[in-house]
Amino acid sequence: MTSWTLAREAFDSPDATGLRRDYYADVASSYWQRPATDREIDEGLAGDGVELLTPPTGTFVVGRYGGEAASCGGVLLLDDGRAELTRVFVRPAFRGRKGAGMLMELLEDEARTLGARRMVLNTRLDLLAARALYVRHGYAEIPAYCTGPYMQIWYGKELRGGCLTGPGRSQPHPRPQAA
């Protein structure tokens, strides 16, 4: 049986960096309707604020499927009760294996750990699979809470209940998934 393991990880670890590069390449290539170049990826990641995805302002999570880095996502605390979901990505070879749902659950848990009661996010209209994932997990359209390039639609969700695994957790959490 192959399984998912999801855990907090430094945004600049080799696996997290590779996933962040693949995330940017995926969304930029979709937008430009051509493959993004390495230079464009480097420029897109430069100064993107990822350093805020560390406690106490945020967290970054890496998911592994059968030990291989396969997904990532971040949570950024915006204010006392609100966190932003960001950089949610599953590598194409690992899609359809229930990892995105597990990633969403853990990221919401991480937001609760940071003290958030509401999660918000922004995305583009053309990212239909991402939008469908958010809606499946209870997110609904909200008014814009920020502006910027590539922000075309905003979603929000009240985070109910307590942390699934408790504050201060630092151990990986296996999430079994049949192969």
Long-range contacts (C-beta under 8 A, 24 or more apart in sequence): 1-176, 1-177, 1-178, 1-179, 2-65, 2-66, 2-177, 2-178, 2-179, 3-65, 3-66, 3-174, 3-175, 3-176, 3-177, 4-63, 4-64, 4-65, 4-70, 4-97, 4-98, 4-99, 4-102, 4-174, 4-175, 4-176, 4-177, 5-63, 5-64, 5-67, 5-172, 5-173, 5-174, 5-175, 6-61, 6-62, 6-63, 6-64, 6-71, 6-102, 6-103, 6-106, 6-172, 6-173, 6-175, 7-61, 7-62, 7-171, 7-172, 7-173, 8-59, 8-60, 8-61, 8-110, 8-169, 8-170, 9-60, 9-61, 9-62, 10-54, 10-60, 11-50, 11-51, 11-53, 11-54, 11-60, 11-74, 12-50, 13-62, 15-62, 15-64, 15-69, 16-60, 16-62, 16-69, 16-72, 18-69, 19-62, 19-69, 19-71, 19-72, 19-89, 19-91, 20-45, 20-50, 20-72, 20-87, 21-45, 22-89, 22-91, 23-72, 23-87, 23-89, 26-89, 26-92, 27-124, 27-127, 27-150, 30-126, 30-127, 31-124, 31-126, 31-150, 49-76, 50-74, 50-87, 52-76, 53-86, 53-87, 55-114, 56-114, 58-83, 58-114, 59-110, 59-113, 59-114, 60-87, 61-103, 61-106, 61-107, 61-110, 63-90, 63-99, 63-102, 63-103, 65-94, 65-97, 65-99, 65-177, 66-179, 68-94, 70-94, 70-99, 71-99, 71-100, 71-103, 72-103, 73-103, 73-104, 73-107, 74-107, 75-107, 75-110, 75-111, 75-114, 75-116, 75-119, 77-111, 77-114, 77-115, 77-116, 78-120, 78-145, 80-115, 81-115, 81-116, 81-117, 81-118, 82-116, 82-117, 82-118, 82-119, 82-120, 83-111, 83-114, 83-116, 83-118, 83-119, 83-120, 84-119, 84-120, 84-121, 84-122, 85-111, 85-119, 85-120, 85-121, 86-121, 88-121, 88-130, 88-133, 97-177, 98-177, 99-177, 100-133, 101-133, 101-136, 101-137, 102-175, 102-177, 104-133, 104-137, 105-164, 106-164, 106-173, 108-157, 108-159, 109-163, 109-164, 109-165, 111-159, 112-159, 112-161, 112-162, 112-163, 113-163, 113-167, 113-168, 113-169, 116-159, 117-158, 117-159, 118-156, 118-157, 118-158, 118-159, 119-156, 119-157, 119-159, 120-145, 120-154, 120-155, 120-156, 120-157, 121-154, 121-155, 121-156, 122-146, 122-148, 122-151, 122-152, 122-153, 122-154, 122-155, 123-151, 123-152, 123-153, 123-155, 124-150, 124-151, 124-152, 124-153, 125-152, 125-153, 131-155
